[in-house]
Amino acid sequence: MSSVQCTCVLHGPQDLRYEDRPTSPPKSGQAQVQVVSTGICGSDLHYYIHGRNGDFVLRSPLVLGHEASGIVTALGPDTENSGLRVGQRVALEVGIPCRECRFCTERDANGAASTKGPRYNLCENMRFCSSAKTFPHLDGTLQGRMNHPVELLHPIPDSCSYEAAALAEPLAVVLHACRRANFTSTPPNPRVCVIGSGAVGLLACSLSIALGASSVTAIDIDSTKLDFAKNAVGVNNTWQVPIPPKGTPPPKDKEEATQRSKDLANAAMADLGIAPNDGFDIVFECTGVESCIQMAIFLARPGSRVVLVGMGTPIGTLPISSFALREVDIIGVFRYANCYPEALRLLGSGKLRGVEKMVTHRFPLEQTERAFETLRRGRGENGELVVKVMVNVTSPESAPRVGTMAPPELA
């Protein structure tokens, strides 16, 4: 096996370079993984375009990518009890908690102590592959092989492809959101609305259907995304946000902007046959856009929940009286904790409608720049819809299909 690998490295805004870098053997508690498939995320795109993602600014060259699957190629010392073996197919959970802070060491619901607590996603010293939040940065998965802690490598079901397993990361976000919203508790079979029909929003629709929602409504400004939600995922209803006529003046103040969001929510409910004093039991807001967050609150029925899945507006105006006086809970979501095994089980179960169609574009590692530009445009070269762009670092066809097979000799 070669000790040199091809790596795609971001040096600055729109400055991707392909570099040969040496590999190293896994350390204690680590396994070496040959990366097969990596999905490109919106945060990766922000780094690619701007050299930053919000407040997290690139300070040194960084390998992007964090939605990934691959094959175990070597095991380091002290991994005998990990349950992993060379040749096993795994999905990589790329957030590495410190195992020492209060969130990593707090006891679970049964009172058991752990070094990966029930809310380790809030770890005060979390290091996340492909994120510039911490320095030195921790490289992501757009590289041939990488070493990773064994407890964060999750076996892939034999019924799940490498590309589907790479979707475990965004699905884990959605699964965590459903848990935070107490999806399966009162009321049973909730009426669900999902605002935003990108990859995460579509996964939220699919998971809501699988969990027994009585109805799922997708809302977006793009009719082709709504067509995908209806035809591929199987949502009950869609509603397209109307584009204001050309020349429409922007709102003159925050009050007018909020009123426009309320008017949109009322129009949507009227078109969907929902009474003005009613609404949805759970609203997943998957865009992070201020007006959409406002709209989500107005769409929620009294006593319901709005789950903020999308990230985009750090400081915004919210209709406090609307949600406070109606006891609408506003729930924040940050990544996930203890969700990967269930996410992979769902991906292999066949219960998530449309998942196999969500990977719309595929590129080899040496065409990663094309992958980013495709996601940036939101349309393929022939004008087709882009949902999820996948970079296949290793050809999935040449990699083992089930976990019992030994890995090929990978360059």
Summary of the structure (lengths in Angstrom):
residues: 411
radius of gyration: 21.6
end to end distance: 6.0
largest distance: 66.4
contacts: 1390
relative contact order: 0.16
helix: 30%
strand: 26%
